[in-house]
Amino acid sequence: VFVTEPGELVLSTDPQQTSDPTCAGATDGFLVVTVAGGNTGQFDFEWSDDMGVIGNTPYELDSPPAAFYSVVVTDAQGCTSSLVDMVLMDPPSLTGSYEDPAALLCNGDVSILRIDTIVGGAGGPYQFSLDYGALLDIDFPVSLSGGEHYITYYDVKGCFYTDTIQVTEPAPIAVSFNPALVEIELGDTTYQLKPLIT
């Protein structure tokens, strides 16, 4: 008597189609598994992460973030196989630094912003923007007025990180007179205006 036995149900990750998230914290990864053996017919899939079951899409998990994943596949006769500890990884965090701008001596003055380094992410060429404006090359100097500004660093894939910089500006010089309105007789050359400077 010959008893036939189905082939072993074997799961593996497809490295050609599986991809990590583009940017740190993004949810655009892709996880694909291949199935071989088992009984003929439809396969059922159950995807899980560290928090529990997250889906049942066949063969692929679309747009997951960086994390550890597992999948259990069941064939038409109820035989199962699992694949665990599949990992999607974020790229390194994108960070940047800048040279301290020169202090503003007077109200209304401007200083110069120069980017020092941009590292991490998906690599260069890197760019930056000031106050969400146009993208600039890393060696491009930018005029910087007083107040709070936003510096956004970009990698080659468009991933970005925004930092803030506070440029201290002296208060404006205010000149006033007390009283503000003065009546002077025609020909009076002795009255002196005394300004109040603050």
C-alpha positions as CSV (number, residue, x, y, z in Angstrom):
1,V,0.0,0.0,0.0
2,F,1.4,3.3,-1.0
3,V,0.4,6.4,1.0
4,T,1.0,9.6,-0.8
5,E,2.2,12.6,1.2
6,P,2.1,16.2,0.1
7,G,5.4,18.1,-0.1
8,E,6.5,20.1,2.9
9,L,5.0,23.6,3.0
10,V,8.0,25.9,2.8
11,L,7.9,29.7,3.1
12,S,10.7,32.1,2.3
13,T,11.1,35.9,2.0
14,D,11.3,37.2,-1.6
15,P,14.4,39.5,-1.4
16,Q,13.8,40.9,-4.9
17,Q,10.4,42.4,-3.9
18,T,10.8,43.0,-0.2
19,S,11.9,46.5,0.7
20,D,12.5,48.6,3.8
21,P,10.7,51.9,4.4
22,T,12.1,54.8,2.4
23,C,12.4,57.2,5.4
24,A,12.7,56.8,9.1
25,G,9.2,56.4,10.5
26,A,7.5,56.0,7.1
27,T,5.0,53.3,6.3
28,D,6.0,52.5,2.7
29,G,7.8,49.2,3.2
30,F,7.0,46.0,1.3
31,L,7.2,42.4,2.5
32,V,6.7,39.5,0.1
33,V,6.9,35.8,0.8
34,T,6.9,32.8,-1.6
35,V,5.2,29.5,-0.9
36,A,6.3,26.1,-2.1
37,G,4.9,22.6,-1.5
38,G,1.8,21.8,0.5
39,N,-1.5,20.6,-0.8
40,T,-2.9,22.1,-4.0
41,G,-5.5,24.8,-3.7
42,Q,-5.8,28.2,-2.0
43,F,-3.4,29.3,0.7
44,D,-4.6,31.4,3.6
45,F,-2.2,34.0,5.2
46,E,-2.1,35.5,8.6
47,W,0.4,38.3,9.2
48,S,1.4,39.5,12.6
49,D,3.7,42.0,14.3
50,D,4.7,42.4,17.9
51,M,1.2,43.7,18.7
52,G,-0.7,40.8,17.1
53,V,-2.5,39.9,13.9
54,I,-2.5,42.7,11.4
55,G,-3.8,41.3,8.1
56,N,-4.4,38.3,5.8
57,T,-3.4,39.6,2.3
58,P,-2.0,36.8,0.2
59,Y,1.8,36.7,-0.3
60,E,2.5,40.3,0.5
61,L,2.2,42.9,3.2
62,D,1.9,46.4,1.7
63,S,3.1,49.6,3.3
64,P,4.2,48.3,6.7
65,P,6.6,50.4,9.0
66,A,9.9,49.1,10.3
67,A,9.3,46.2,12.7
68,F,9.5,42.5,13.1
69,Y,6.9,40.4,11.3
70,S,5.7,36.9,11.0
71,V,3.3,35.0,8.8
72,V,1.4,31.8,9.1
73,V,0.3,30.1,5.9
74,T,-2.4,27.4,5.8
75,D,-3.0,25.2,2.7
76,A,-6.3,23.8,1.4
77,Q,-6.1,20.8,3.8
78,G,-5.3,22.7,6.9
79,C,-1.5,22.1,6.9
80,T,0.4,25.1,8.2
81,S,3.9,26.6,8.1
82,S,5.2,29.8,9.6
83,L,8.0,32.3,8.9
84,V,9.1,34.5,11.9
85,D,11.5,37.3,12.6
86,M,11.2,38.9,9.3
87,V,12.5,42.5,9.8
88,L,12.0,45.7,8.0
89,M,14.5,48.4,9.1
90,D,14.3,52.2,8.9
91,P,17.3,54.0,7.4
92,P,19.5,56.0,9.8
93,S,17.9,59.1,11.2
94,L,18.5,62.3,9.1
95,T,20.2,65.0,11.0
96,G,22.1,68.3,10.2
97,S,24.1,71.0,11.8
98,Y,24.9,74.6,11.0
99,E,27.5,77.2,12.0
100,D,26.3,79.6,14.7
101,P,25.3,82.8,12.8
102,A,26.9,86.1,13.8
103,A,25.1,88.1,16.4
104,L,22.8,90.9,15.1
105,L,24.1,94.3,16.4
106,C,21.1,96.4,15.4
107,N,17.4,95.8,14.9
108,G,16.7,94.9,11.3
109,D,20.2,93.5,10.6
110,V,20.7,90.2,8.9
111,S,23.2,87.4,9.5
112,I,24.3,84.5,7.3
113,L,23.2,80.9,7.7
114,R,25.8,78.3,6.6
115,I,25.0,74.6,6.8
116,D,27.9,72.6,8.3
117,T,26.9,68.9,7.8
118,I,23.9,66.8,6.8
119,V,24.2,63.0,7.6
120,G,22.0,59.9,7.7
121,G,18.8,59.1,5.8
122,A,19.3,57.5,2.4
123,G,22.4,59.4,1.7
124,G,23.3,62.4,-0.5
125,P,23.4,64.6,-2.3
126,Y,21.8,66.5,0.5
127,Q,19.9,69.7,0.3
128,F,18.2,72.1,2.8
129,S,15.5,74.8,2.9
130,L,15.0,77.8,5.1
131,D,11.4,78.5,6.4
132,Y,10.0,75.9,4.0
133,G,11.3,77.7,1.0
134,A,13.2,76.5,-2.1
135,L,15.6,73.6,-1.8
136,L,19.2,74.7,-1.7
137,D,22.6,73.0,-2.0
138,I,24.3,72.4,1.3
139,D,27.1,75.0,0.5
140,F,24.6,77.8,-0.3
141,P,24.7,80.7,2.2
142,V,21.4,82.2,3.2
143,S,20.5,85.6,4.8
144,L,19.0,85.2,8.2
145,S,16.9,87.9,10.0
146,G,16.1,88.0,13.6
147,G,13.5,85.7,15.1
148,E,12.6,82.0,14.9
149,H,13.4,80.1,11.7
150,Y,13.0,76.6,10.4
151,I,15.8,74.6,8.7
152,T,14.7,71.5,6.9
153,Y,17.3,68.9,5.8
154,Y,16.6,66.6,2.9
155,D,18.3,63.4,1.7
156,V,18.4,62.0,-1.9
157,K,15.0,60.4,-1.5
158,G,13.3,63.4,-0.2
159,C,13.2,62.3,3.4
160,F,13.5,65.3,5.7
161,Y,14.0,66.5,9.2
162,T,13.2,70.0,10.4
163,D,15.2,71.9,13.1
164,T,14.6,75.4,14.6
165,I,17.0,78.2,15.1
166,Q,16.4,81.3,17.2
167,V,18.3,84.5,16.2
168,T,18.3,87.1,18.9
169,E,17.7,90.6,17.6
170,P,18.1,93.9,19.6
171,A,14.9,95.8,20.2
172,P,14.3,98.8,17.9
173,I,15.3,102.2,19.1
174,A,12.1,104.2,19.8
175,V,12.1,108.0,19.9
176,S,9.1,109.9,21.4
177,F,8.3,113.4,22.8
178,N,6.4,114.3,25.9
179,P,4.1,115.9,25.2
180,A,3.6,114.5,21.8
181,L,2.1,117.7,20.4
182,V,3.7,121.0,21.0
183,E,2.5,124.5,20.0
184,I,5.3,127.0,19.4
185,E,4.7,130.7,19.0
186,L,5.8,132.1,15.6
187,G,9.4,133.4,16.1
188,D,10.0,131.5,19.3
189,T,13.6,130.3,19.2
190,T,14.1,129.3,22.8
191,Y,11.8,126.2,23.1
192,Q,13.8,123.0,23.1
193,L,12.3,119.6,22.2
194,K,13.4,116.9,24.6
195,P,13.2,113.4,23.0
196,L,12.6,110.3,25.0
197,I,14.8,107.4,23.7
198,T,13.9,103.9,24.6
